[in-house]
């Protein structure tokens, strides 16, 4: 309710609808279909943005099992299951919709200490790019692989230096320019530059898990 109130104040001419759901605990397509049927079936959905995610740091043997389950459920399975639940409604719409899912530039890097995050983002990137070719006749699919943004993602982890981050508003503005044009994008030249400067695993991981 608080977030909806903030959005209404910022964009008074726009209508908003909030649906409370913990996507990290949804373990089947059927559970997502229940949400779609109960809350979203009556809506004319033009753009879907799947942006929920979490960040867990630490070696695999030391990270709590519950944190791993939450990471794979929220970062990975929620994208697949919600897309699967929404596709029939989007196909019946009669005009083309757009679908975006947030991955990460780390989808293309194996980073010790961030194994679950890198793995789930690679999962999302591969799924979304495959989906792009399968449903392009009724849906524009874009996978976003951004760099670090000023969000609460790092609230429980290591905050990247401020000079490498973009504001969420600037990052999203760049992404929206690519919807319907690119199947995979960093969305911003700075992120594209950063992706090309990522260190090799032997250098990045040398001390990461010590």
Buried (B, 14 or more C-beta within 10 A) or exposed (E): EEEEEEEEEEEEEEEEEEEEBEBBEBEEBEBBBBBBEEBBEEEEBEEBBBEBBBBBBBEEEEBEEEBBBBBBBBBBBBBBBBBBBBBEBBEEEEEEBBBBBBBBBBBBBBBBBBBBBBBBBBBBBBBBBEBBEEBEEBBBBBBBBBBBBBBEBBEEBEEBEEEEBBEBEBBBEBBBEBBEEBBBBBBBEBBBEBBEEBEEEEEBBEEBBE
